[in-house]
């Protein structure tokens, strides 16, 4: 079976699809993955066939305009920027998706590519499956991410209204480009939203996050939107990417020298003054008498001088480091959130935008951590959040939740089963 997986977005959007692609390849299927140009090598190093598809969103986020929007914590401003980038790239994106899907027996899309894939699959007369990394369909349990303050708990009718508004906005914004694609494919014009199109065709929409994180959603949605759990990369794939266990010897040795540290991960945060944030972490660690492991990611902290309580490192393999930490502080992307909670770590989400505030709110509601908007980060709020993580009740609830997350460790194989079943 030939499987096409056209993608766009950041590593967080691409990595789960790579995990699925590797499982499908293990089963003997031919897999072609389309990835943004900055992530083609990332996918290829795991052993998958990969070609360029979509714009470099990470480059947009790293620009001055993108960093200002991230720092403001405005999903609306980010959507404007991404929408403009996609508009400028629309014709090329149409062609790239068509090329990735050529000769496929089934197409696996994500929320970011399902609108184009629906038309391509219709023209090719092949089935499709869509992967959703957060709730992105109408429901009464949760509002559209970013539509309401994350701490609010409105009635179901209000939640549903936010989804109707969001789906119609998406339909209007992208209708022009989708109908351009449909014309190229020889299909009639359409005014339907992607949600309506996939619903009419009965396309499986696999929710690649854990039902334990969103109580009530699985019961409302039923079998067409199964909540299978997150799709993590296996250790062999991580090692192919250079995340070798042997490279973490110094970090693990430092952790073993004292009490388990609190992990602070700034890899995707909009830090415009990295040294000021590091000083904030040092102050909090000194105030609370704890140790801190700071993963700077892309931030320029190579020359930072720190106290004995704090160690600064580059990117680390979460599955190696998290199990020997006491708690985690990060931006709240679903991949990192899953890894910290799976390791049983109480988690403080310092959210920026998109689905991150939602996951922060869920962490707080489940009693396994706390939530703080990144733009509100200061010494007092960070110290209060970390104190919450170190409370015995929070620790116990985080460990209990980790057991539930481990019980869904078959998420990748279940998703591959769904793809095979959809292909018939």
Secondary structure, 3 states (H helix, E strand, C coil): CEEEEECCCCHHHHHHHHHHHHHHHHCCCEEEEEECHHHHHHHHCCCCEEEECCCCHHHHHHCHHHHHHHHHCCHHHHHHHHHHHHHHHHHHHHHHHHHHHCCCCEEEEECCCHHHHHHHHHHHCCEEEEEECCCCCCCCCCCCCCCCCCCCCCCHHHHHHHHHHHHHHHHHHHHHHHHHHHHHCCCCCCCCCHHHHHHHHCCCEEECCCHHHCCCHHHHHCHHHCECCCCCCCHHHHHHCCCCHHHHHHHHHHHHCCCCCEEEECCCCCCCCHHHHHHHHHHHHHHHCCCEEEECCCCCCCCCCCCCCEEEECCCCHHHHHHHCCEEEECCCHHHHHHHHHCCCEEEEEECCCCHHHHHHHHHHCCCEEEEEHHHCCHHHHHHHHHHHCCHHHHHHHHHHHHHHHCCCCHHHHHHHHHHHHHC
